[in-house]
Each structure stands twice: as structure tokens, then as C-alpha cells.
């Protein structure tokens, strides 16, 4: 989906979105391989749609890097954004992404201790 007009008066270009159906698996995996992007996805998963502005995330990166991370997530079909006044708000495209990559988002959203426990002894982070 490409919302072509910025509702806030056009002070910046509207974000370009890639539908998950158009995303190769390696692009999706690459987007989810970064710890900052995983944190963004997890926080969005715990929030109602369109309630989180980009600046509301507690991540250890500057504004330019955060913008890049959101661009990667949009290109992977994970996030949709729109401008509301001066803020850019987000939603996780959970249903669309799950339809394209069943179970992948659920694995990412599981707590870290569950993933370590399933890895078992001898595996990295497996104890």
C-alpha cells in the first residue's frame, strides 16, 4: 500500500510500503535479524494500531538510524506508517505478514528465555 499524500500538509513525503506478498523470505529474515528492529517489532506487537509515534520507542539509536530501521521494516512488509499531524504513527502488519510467513512473527515475538530453552544444552544460548 502506498498512501500517496501526507495528511499533515505535505511537509514530508509519505512513506512507501511493500506488501508482505511481495517480500522474499531473505528480506524478511534480514529485517528481523537486527536487535533494534526486533525491539521495534516487539513494542509494536504490544501496542494498539496507530498509537505509537516513531519517537516513542526506547531504542539506543539516533533519529536518522531509527528512520532507517523503520524503512527496512516497511520494505519487509512488517510495518505500516502514516502521518498524523507532525507525528508518524505505526502499526505492525501482523495479519498480512503471518499470511505470507506463517509462524515467523510468532517466533520473533516469543520471550528470549523460551527460545533459549528450546535450543537445548550445547546450542548457542542454550545453557
Secondary structure, DSSP 8 states (H G I E B T S, - for coil): ----S-TT-SSS-------GGG--HHHHHHHTTSHHHHHHHHHHHTS-TT-EEGGG---SS-HHHHHHHHHHHHHTTSEEEEEETTEEEEEE-HHHHHHHSTTHHHHHHS-HHHHHHHH-TTSTT--
